[in-house]
Amino acid sequence: MSPRISFEFFPPQSLDASFRLWQTVNTLSALSPEFVSVTYGAGGTTRDLTHDAVKIIGRQYGLNVAAHLTCVDATRAETLAIAERYAKAGVREIVALRGDPPKGQGSFTRHPDGFADSCELVAALAETGKFHIRVGAYPDPHPEAQSGTSDVDWLKRKIDAGAHSAITQFFFEAETFFRFRDACAAAGIDATIIPGILPIENWGGTAKFAARCGAQIPAWLVDAFETAERDGRSDLLATAICTELCTDLIEGGVEDLHFYTLNKPNLTRDVVHALGIAPDVTLEKVA
């Protein structure tokens, strides 16, 4: 049985980026995702762009859009006002996150009148009763994790606060997800945990990104890409590795996969095709 799939996009900040986003949405919308999410920039820097992208994707493509919402650099009232704008635009899902600090700021600092963390944000959103709330989860230790159980403990707090499901940070081996899933189950978490999948479009960039967010890179993966880059076969390797990871997850009981597209559709599309999910040509639109 094919998994349910979903995709993450980010809002454009230039004309070229805008074309790339709409090409990506146009290509992947035909794969009938369960939902798509649209991110904030670090520090909430793309707040208005995110809102515009969410509205257009929902209206033009008929997709179920989950809007990212963070605690960064905003009061409680301002954050909840943004959520209300989403609700009035027909958005019924929010990905509630603490958020990354603004550029140049080393760590998250709570706004004096803002939410202290994602748990407080989730609780406030849950109180409105207007949204399906998704949150982040970390199979590999979060860079700020205080102990080996911190990431499970935080996820349980977010679920207890009212979150309905979680999407994980990306990882490179299925066993990483399975260990985390088992630890969550042992802690009494019964909400759906969706593995986040990052197709490797650029190995150098992916390795730097992984180092920043705490995703552990296995030695065999480094060796594989070093060899593939020498042979000019990086794209083939990336497709094969991502497809194998998804297959292992599905065989381990996973029913949902969330792809971080980086607004580049082709590798994600190829992996989804390899998993047996074909596009519905009647859904293809011209952006």
C-alpha positions in Angstrom: 0.0 0.0 0.0 1.4 3.4 -1.0 2.1 5.9 1.8 0.3 9.2 2.3 2.7 12.0 1.2 3.1 15.7 2.0 5.5 18.4 0.9 7.1 21.4 2.4 7.7 24.6 0.5 9.1 28.0 1.4 7.9 31.4 0.3 9.8 33.2 -2.4 11.8 36.4 -1.8 12.7 37.2 -5.4 11.1 36.9 -8.9 13.3 33.9 -9.8 12.4 32.2 -6.5 8.7 32.9 -7.2 8.9 31.1 -10.5 10.7 28.2 -8.8 8.1 27.9 -6.1 5.2 27.8 -8.6 6.9 25.3 -10.8 7.5 23.1 -7.7 3.9 23.4 -6.6 2.6 22.7 -10.1 4.8 19.6 -10.5 4.1 18.1 -7.1 0.4 19.0 -6.6 -0.5 16.4 -9.2 0.8 13.7 -6.8 -2.3 14.4 -4.6 -0.5 15.2 -1.3 -2.4 14.9 2.0 -1.2 18.4 2.8 1.6 20.8 2.0 3.3 23.2 4.5 4.8 26.6 4.0 7.6 27.8 6.2 8.5 31.0 7.9 12.0 32.4 7.4 14.3 32.6 10.4 13.0 35.1 12.9 9.7 35.3 11.1 11.2 37.3 8.3 8.9 36.0 5.6 5.7 36.3 7.6 3.7 38.2 5.0 5.2 36.2 2.1 4.2 33.0 3.9 0.6 34.2 4.3 0.4 35.1 0.6 1.9 31.8 -0.5 -0.5 29.9 1.8 -3.6 31.6 0.3 -2.5 31.2 -3.3 -1.6 27.6 -3.0 -4.9 26.8 -1.3 -7.0 28.8 -3.7 -5.3 28.0 -7.0 -4.4 24.4 -6.4 -7.0 23.3 -3.9 -4.4 21.8 -1.6 -4.7 21.4 2.1 -2.1 23.9 3.3 -0.5 23.9 6.8 0.9 27.3 7.6 4.0 27.5 9.8 3.7 29.8 12.8 6.5 30.6 15.2 7.0 32.4 18.5 9.9 34.6 17.3 9.9 38.4 17.6 6.1 38.8 18.2 3.7 39.3 21.0 1.1 36.7 21.9 -1.6 39.0 20.5 0.3 39.5 17.2 0.9 35.7 16.8 -2.7 34.8 17.5 -3.8 37.6 15.1 -1.8 35.9 12.4 -3.4 32.6 13.2 -6.8 34.3 12.9 -5.9 35.7 9.5 -5.1 32.1 8.4 -8.4 30.9 9.8 -10.3 33.6 7.9 -8.4 32.5 4.7 -9.7 29.0 5.1 -6.5 27.5 6.6 -7.3 24.6 9.0 -3.8 23.4 9.7 -0.9 25.0 11.5 2.7 23.8 12.0 3.4 25.4 15.4 7.1 25.9 16.1 9.3 27.9 18.5 11.3 29.1 15.5 14.9 29.9 14.8 16.3 33.2 16.2 16.7 36.2 13.8 20.0 36.3 11.9 22.9 37.3 14.0 21.1 36.4 17.3 22.8 33.3 18.8 19.8 31.8 20.6 16.1 32.2 20.9 15.0 35.1 23.1 11.4 35.3 24.2 9.6 38.6 23.3 8.6 40.2 26.6 5.0 39.8 25.7 5.4 36.7 23.5 5.2 32.9 23.9 8.1 31.3 25.8 8.1 28.2 23.7 6.2 26.0 21.3 4.2 24.4 24.1 2.6 27.7 25.0 1.9 28.4 21.4 0.3 25.0 20.9 -1.9 25.5 24.0 -3.1 28.9 22.8 -3.9 27.6 19.3 -5.7 24.5 20.7 -7.9 26.8 22.8 -9.2 28.4 19.6 -10.5 25.1 18.4 -9.9 26.2 14.8 -6.8 24.2 13.7 -5.3 20.8 13.3 -1.9 21.5 15.0 1.3 19.8 13.9 4.6 20.3 15.7 8.3 19.5 15.2 10.1 16.4 16.5 13.8 15.4 16.6 14.9 11.8 16.0 18.5 13.0 16.4 19.2 15.2 19.4 18.2 18.8 19.0 21.3 21.1 19.3 19.8 22.5 22.5 18.7 19.2 24.0 19.7 19.0 27.7 19.6 15.2 27.9 19.1 12.0 26.0 15.4 12.1 26.7 14.8 15.8 26.1 13.4 15.5 22.6 10.9 12.9 23.6 10.0 14.9 26.7 9.4 18.0 24.7 7.3 16.2 22.1 5.1 14.8 24.9 4.6 18.2 26.3 3.5 19.6 23.0 1.1 16.7 22.4 -0.3 17.1 25.9 -0.7 20.9 25.2 -3.0 20.0 22.3 -0.9 19.1 19.2 -2.4 16.5 17.0 0.6 15.2 15.1 4.3 15.8 14.6 6.7 16.1 11.7 10.3 15.1 12.3 13.5 16.8 11.4 15.2 14.9 8.5 17.5 12.0 9.2 19.5 9.6 7.1 18.8 6.1 8.4 15.5 4.5 9.1 16.7 3.0 12.3 17.1 6.6 13.7 13.4 7.1 13.2 12.4 3.7 14.6 14.4 4.3 17.8 12.7 7.6 18.3 9.2 6.2 17.5 9.7 3.4 20.0 10.9 5.9 22.7 7.9 8.1 22.1 5.5 5.1 22.4 7.2 4.1 25.6 6.6 7.6 26.9 2.9 7.4 26.2 2.9 9.4 23.0 0.2 8.0 20.7 -0.1 10.8 18.2 1.0 10.3 14.6 4.7 11.0 14.1 5.5 11.7 10.4 9.1 11.2 9.3 10.6 14.2 7.5 12.5 13.3 4.3 15.2 15.5 2.7 16.1 14.4 -0.8 19.8 15.3 -1.2 19.9 17.8 -4.1 23.4 19.0 -3.1 25.5 16.9 -0.8 27.8 19.8 0.4 24.8 22.0 1.3 23.0 19.1 2.9 26.0 18.2 5.1 26.2 21.8 6.3 22.5 22.0 7.0 22.7 18.7 8.9 25.5 20.0 11.1 23.5 23.1 12.0 20.3 21.2 13.0 22.0 18.2 14.7 21.1 15.5 12.1 23.8 12.8 12.4 25.6 11.9 9.2 26.7 8.3 8.9 30.2 7.6 7.6 28.9 5.4 4.8 26.9 8.3 3.4 29.9 10.6 3.3 31.9 7.9 1.5 29.1 7.2 -1.0 28.7 10.8 -2.0 32.4 11.4 -2.3 32.6 8.5 -4.7 29.5 9.5 -6.6 30.7 13.1 -7.1 33.9 11.9 -8.5 32.0 9.7 -11.0 29.3 12.3 -11.8 26.5 10.1 -10.4 25.3 12.2 -7.5 21.8 12.5 -8.8 21.4 8.7 -9.3 22.8 8.0 -5.8 20.5 10.6 -4.2 17.4 9.1 -5.8 18.5 5.6 -4.8 19.3 6.5 -1.2 16.1 8.5 -0.6 14.0 5.8 -2.2 15.6 3.1 -0.1 15.1 5.2 3.1 11.4 5.6 2.3 11.0 2.0 1.5 12.6 0.9 4.8 10.3 3.3 6.7 7.2 1.9 4.9 8.3 -1.7 5.6 8.6 -0.6 9.2 5.0 0.4 9.4 5.2 4.1 8.4 2.1 5.3 6.6 3.0 9.0 6.1 6.1 10.7 4.5 6.8 14.4 4.5 9.3 15.7 1.9 11.4 18.8 2.4 11.4 19.9 -1.2 13.6 23.1 -0.9 11.4 24.3 -3.8 13.1 21.8 -6.1 10.6 19.3 -7.4 12.4 16.8 -9.6 14.2 14.6 -7.1 11.2 14.5 -4.8 8.9 13.6 -7.8 11.3 10.8 -8.9 11.4 9.3 -5.4 7.6 9.4 -5.0 7.2 7.8 -8.5 9.7 5.1 -7.4 7.4 4.4 -4.4 4.6 3.7 -6.8 2.7 6.9 -6.6 1.7 8.2 -10.0 0.6 11.8 -10.8 -3.1 12.5 -11.5 -2.8 14.3 -14.8 -6.3 15.8 -14.3 -4.9 17.8 -11.3 -2.0 19.4 -13.2 -2.3 23.1 -13.4 -0.3 25.9 -14.9 1.0 28.3 -12.3 
